[in-house]
Amino acid sequence: MIRVLIADDHAIVREGLKQIVAQTMDIKVVGEATNAAEVVPKVRSLKPDLLLLDISMPGRSGLDVLIEVRRDHPEVPVLILSLHAEDQYAVRTLKAGAAGYLTKESAPDQLIAAIRKASSGGKYISSNLAERLALHLVSDKGASPHELLSNREFQVFRMIALGKTVTEIAEELSLSVKTISTNRTRILEKMQMKNNAEITQYALQHSLIEIGQKGQ
């Protein structure tokens, strides 16, 4: 029996996932986490065979949570199930140790196949994602500019693109304004950009944010 911990802040998504899993004989949901702060303690207490993690939840960055789980509980594979398209987070999460990446538009049979493969020690990735990973293994020259940002810089990059101020970002991430300003400077340098407007334009062109998110 594959014991799964679901981490997602949307109750309707958790219920849907449980219904999909309930149709199998070899997979069982043993717990749920509704925000980033609950994930690591529940991994520690429940000792699941697999963590199904939404990369975007209230609180800490999902990437930070992934990295902490992989560091403290390397025996627990982490399968990412996200609203974000592969271009936004997939390569980044796999490089951070995820066992696979699925969008929430994936078919139920893909989810079940991914859980089984990841829990057995394999990696579940699409053919398109495999090609992108191959480019990264050869050289960062094949990477898009935003893929060269650190995880924290990428998080700040997206928040700037959504129209948030440095002060708002600092408050949301519980960091100093100076730290966020430094991140912004590095982002502009690495991306060879001049201002926030160029960040937003790039993010929209590369589908790193959705148009409906802008200004939220």
Secondary structure, DSSP 8 states (H G I E B T S, - for coil): -EEEEEE-S-HHHHHHHHHHHHT-SSEEEEEEESSHHHHHHHHHHH--SEEEE-S--SSS-HHHHHHHHHHH-TTS-EEEEESS-HHHHHHHHHHTT-SEEEETTS-HHHHHHHHHHHHTT--B--HHHHHHHHHHHH-GGGS-GGGGS-HHHHHHHHHHHTT--HHHHHHHHT--HHHHHHHHHHHHHHHT--SHHHHHHHHHHTTSS-GGGTT-
